[in-house]
Amino acid sequence: MSVAILTSQNVLLEYEPASLGDRIMAAMIDYAVFVGWFILTLALPTRIGIQPGSFYFLLVFLPVVFYDLISEWLLNGRSVGKLARGIQVVMLDGSQPTLGAYLIRWLFRIVESAAFIGGIIPVIAIAANGRGQRLGDIAAGTTVVKLAPAVTLDEILIQTAPENYTVQFPDVRLLSDRDITIVREMLYRSDEGAIQRTADKIKVVTGIHSSMPNRAFLETVISDYEFITIQ
């Protein structure tokens, strides 16, 4: 099952929800970060003969408590574990997650962690929810998705059109570079459902009427746009 997100450009993108396994592995990596932090800040002073006080222990634990909130805010919806697993927090409406959304997720994480049998409730929520959301995601309007592989330069390189090239859809000039980038991403993913919805949206935005197959239509839109914009 995929997660459909409508961007601010009114183009529907589809993402694969991060699997439960990916989220557990990301959490385990984050826990490893915590262990490393504790070894560095607690074991090391003791080893060199320093006896930390209670205030020092408080300072050591504060970064762990706020780790999820700070890392997701500073790393655009990712923690160290999420970076390692290629997953990211996104808003369901396609907008950039705000600090408020991250704060809601963090507060619910504290509640979930304190709930019955530790992390069982978040696991059940993610498994039962079709969008891969835990309770904090539902409250914040977010989810965690698996990022698509980056498009390489060879795949997005503009091809030089022949001198006798004929533009089939002049109205593609109504599109933006960002729209064309999204079209390229959809073609690269090879998801026929997403390709059809993208083609339908392009037709609505530009007013173009075409009976071409969806993939051929989008490839022509790209070629026409490139030819028009480099003239």
Long-range contacts (C-beta under 8 A, 24 or more apart in sequence): 1-130, 2-191, 2-194, 3-92, 3-131, 3-132, 3-143, 3-145, 5-90, 5-91, 5-92, 5-93, 5-94, 6-93, 6-94, 7-94, 7-182, 8-94, 8-95, 9-176, 9-178, 9-179, 9-182, 10-201, 10-205, 11-179, 11-182, 11-198, 11-201, 12-194, 12-197, 12-198, 12-201, 13-94, 13-182, 13-185, 13-186, 13-194, 14-189, 14-191, 14-193, 14-194, 15-90, 15-145, 15-146, 15-147, 15-148, 16-145, 16-146, 17-131, 17-132, 17-143, 17-144, 17-145, 17-146, 18-85, 18-87, 18-132, 18-144, 18-145, 18-146, 19-132, 19-146, 20-123, 20-126, 20-127, 20-132, 22-85, 22-86, 22-87, 22-146, 23-85, 23-87, 23-126, 23-132, 23-144, 24-123, 25-81, 25-84, 25-85, 26-79, 26-81, 26-82, 26-84, 26-85, 26-87, 27-81, 28-81, 29-80, 29-81, 29-84, 29-85, 30-67, 30-68, 30-79, 30-80, 30-81, 33-67, 33-80, 33-81, 34-64, 34-67, 37-63, 37-64, 66-106, 68-105, 68-106, 68-109, 69-102, 69-103, 69-105, 69-106, 72-97, 72-102, 72-105, 72-106, 73-99, 73-102, 77-102, 82-144, 86-146, 86-147, 87-144, 87-145, 87-146, 87-147, 88-144, 88-145, 88-147, 89-137, 89-142, 89-143, 89-144, 90-142, 90-143, 90-144, 90-145, 91-141, 91-142, 92-131, 92-141, 92-142, 92-143, 93-141, 97-140, 97-142, 100-140, 101-140, 101-141, 101-142, 102-140, 104-136, 104-139, 104-140, 105-136, 105-137, 105-139, 105-140, 105-142, 106-136, 107-136, 108-134, 108-135, 108-136, 108-139, 108-140, 109-136, 111-135, 112-136, 148-185, 148-188, 148-189, 151-184, 151-185, 151-188, 155-184, 155-188, 156-181, 156-184, 158-226, 158-230, 159-223, 159-226, 161-223, 161-226, 161-227, 165-223, 165-227, 167-224, 167-227, 167-228, 168-220, 168-224, 169-206, 169-208, 169-210, 169-220, 169-221, 169-224, 170-224, 170-228, 171-206, 171-207, 171-208, 172-206, 172-208, 172-221, 172-224, 172-225, 172-228, 173-225, 173-228, 173-229, 174-205, 174-206, 174-207, 175-202, 175-205, 175-206, 175-221, 175-225, 177-229, 179-205, 180-221, 180-222, 180-225, 180-226, 183-218, 183-221, 183-222, 184-222, 186-218, 187-215, 187-218, 187-219, 187-222
